[in-house]
Structures are given as structure tokens and as C-alpha cells.
Amino acid sequence: MAFSDTINFDSDVAGQPPSGWHCGTTGAGHPLWAVTEDRSAPSPPNVLKQGGVAPFLWCVRSDSVAESGAVEVKFKPVAGKDDQAGGLVWRWKDGRNYYVARANALERNVSLYYTVNGVRKTIQYVDAPVTLDAWHTLRVSYKNQSIQVSLDGKTYIDTTDNHIYGAGKVGVWTKADSVTVFDDFKYDSLSSR
């Protein structure tokens, strides 16, 4: 069964996490996910902002369950001394088991990881023009073992991996002290339940 949805956070209450989302962290820390106003947003007025600090911070759509499909978000890295990242998670089973694709303005790259039992492992890094305080579009397409990661319409990673099987939730992700805002979160499911 195919399914598609786009969320722009404009009907959510400012100062609170978005309705229908589950937010947290992999490892100890203090996530701070909240809807806030941002007139620079691709679809104003609201965005989802992460301003807390933790090793890996995630916020997943509670009703999203897909084994194959695509997930996309517009994001803007705003600040961060240790990291300036925006990312996507998919096949998210819980806060310790999921895939993540990340775009980083500090390192100027796009990267792909899997996290199993709370331990993140690198699959691939690729240099990419990620800019601080600018909106970018990050997209992941996945089916079976195939994974493609694109930034601003250009595919940077096209690979296969089999560490995480089956259906899982989708969402957004940041790292360390990244202050990042997200808008126009879109997910397409090819096999949902």
C-alpha cells in the first residue's frame, strides 16, 4: 500500500514539540525539540527547531511505518560549535536502532550511518556544499538494501546496506550542539502497515 504525507508544522503550537511526533536522544543529553516561528521558512510561518545538546537527537513521526519509500526535509543549520548538522532517520525501530543520513555545514559533507544497539557506524562520507544559515533539501530513497542520499537535488550516496531490515518510522535528526531548523517534512511509503 502506498502512502504520502507532507508536514510543515504550521498548525502546531509554538514552543511545544509537534503533535504526532516522538522526540528524544540516543545517549544521555537534553533534547529540545519545539515548533517555532521562522519567517525565512520555505513554507512560513513555523519550523521545527532543535536547540538542545546530546550525542544524537531525533524526532520521529509516530504514525509513520514503512519498509521502503522516501523521506525528505528542508533544513537550515543555524549554529553549533561542535557540529552544524541536519539529518533524516528511517527504519527507526527505537532510539537505539535506525538508519541516519546527515548533512553537515561544519564538515561540508553528506554521510550515511546505521545505529544498532545505540552504537553509530559509518557507511559512507562524501564531500558536499552544505552551508551554515542556508536552507537545503535532504532526501533519502530506500528499498530493500538499496539507499540513495541526495542534497539539493544531487545524489551524493548510492549504495547498499543490510544492517537494518523491516519496517520502521521516519523522522529528523541532529548531533551534539547543532541548532537546526526543519520544514516541509515529506515521506512516501511503498509498504506501510
N, C-alpha and C positions, 0 to 999 in steps of 0.2 A: 504494500500500500504506500503510495507516495503522499508526501505532506510538505508544505512550505509555509513559513511564517517570517515576518519582519517585525522587530520590536525597536521603537525609537525612544522609549522611556518618557514620552511627553504626557501620558496620562497618569504617571506615577507621582507620589507625594515627595516633594523636595525634602532632603535631609534624612530620608529613610532608604533602606535597600529596596530595589524594585520588587513589586508584587509578583509572586510566582517564581522567584529565584531563591536559590540556596547558596549562601556565601560563607567562605571560610579560608583556611590556610593549611598547607602541607608543612608540618613542623610548627614549632612554637612561634608565637608572634601576635600581632594585634591588627587584624584586617579592619579596614574602614571603608566599606562599600556603601555609597549613598548616591541617590539621584540629586543632581544639582543643575542650576541654570547655567547655560553657556551659549551666549549669542553667536559664537563662532561655529556652533554645531552644524553639521551637514543638514540636519532637519531640526531647527530650533523649536522650542527653547531649551529642552532638557538633554542631559547626558548622564551616563553612569560614571562616577568618579571613584577611583581607589586611591586613598591617601594614607593608609596605614603602613606598617612595616612588619614583614615576616619573610621567611625564606622564599616561599611560593604561595601566592594569593590567588584564589579562584572564586568565581561566581557563576553558577550553572543554572540553566533553565530547568525548573523542576519537572515540567511535563514533557521534556524532550527525551525521547528514547529512539536511537537509530543505530543500526549496524553499519549502514553505508549511506553516503549522502555528501552534503557540502555544508560548510559553516563559514560565515563571513562577517566581518565587523569593520567599521570605520573607527580609527583610534588616533589619539594625539598624545604623545609623550610630553608632559608638561615640565617635569623636574625630576631630579634624583641624583644623588652624589655617587652612589654605588651602582645604580642601574637606571635605565630610562627605557623601559620595555612595555610592549603591549603584546598580548597573545591570545590564542584560542585553544580550548580544550575540546576533545571529543572522545567517544567511547569511555567517558568518565563513569567509573563504577562507584567510586567513593573518593574521599580526599587523599587517598594514597595510591590510587591506580587509575591512570589515564594517559592519553597522548597529549602533547602540547606543541604548538608551533609558536615561535616568538620572533618578533621584530624588535631590534634594539638600536636606539639612536646613539647611545654611548659607544657601542662597539661597531655600529654601522653594518649590521648583518641580519640575516634571517636564519633561524635554526629550528631543528626538529628534534624532539625528545620523546622518550617514553618514561613514565614513572610507575614503578612496581614496588609495592610494599613501602611506599614513601621515599624511595631512592630514585632520583632522576638520572637517566643515562642519555648521552648524546647519540643521535643517529647521524646528523649531518649539520654542518655550518656552511653558509655561503655569504660572501660579501654582498651588501645591498645598500642603496642610498636611503637610509632611514634618517629623518631629520627631526630634531627637537622642536617642539612647539609648532608642528605642522600636521595636518590631517593626512592619514594614509589609509589604504584599504588592504586588509589582510584576509586571505581566503585559503581554505583547505578543502580539497575534494578527496574523498576516501571511499574505496570499495575493495572488499576482501583485504589483500595485503598491499594494495596499491595506495600511495599517498602522494598528492601534489600540493605544494605550498606556493602561493603567489602573493606578491606585494605590488599594489598599484597596477594590477593587470598583467604583470610579467611573472611567469613561472620561474622560481629560483630553485626549487627542490622537486624532483620527480623520482621517487624511489619506492621500494617495497620494504615492509617490516611485518613481523608476525608475533610481536610480543603481547599484544592485547587483542583478544578476539571478542566477538559478540557485540550485542547492543550496549549502548551507554548514553549518557546525557552529553549535551554540548554547552559550552559557555565561554567566558573570557578569563584572562589570566594576567597577572603581573608578577614581578620579582623584587625582593628586597625593599628598597625605599623608593621605587618608581612611583611617581604621581602621574597617573594616566587617566584619560577620559575616553569613553566609548560611546558610539552612537550607531544607529541603523544596524543592529544585530540581526542577521538573517541566517536561517538554517533550512535546509532541504533534506528530507529523509526519503530514502528509497525503500527502506524496510523498517517500519515503525510498529510498535505494539503498545 
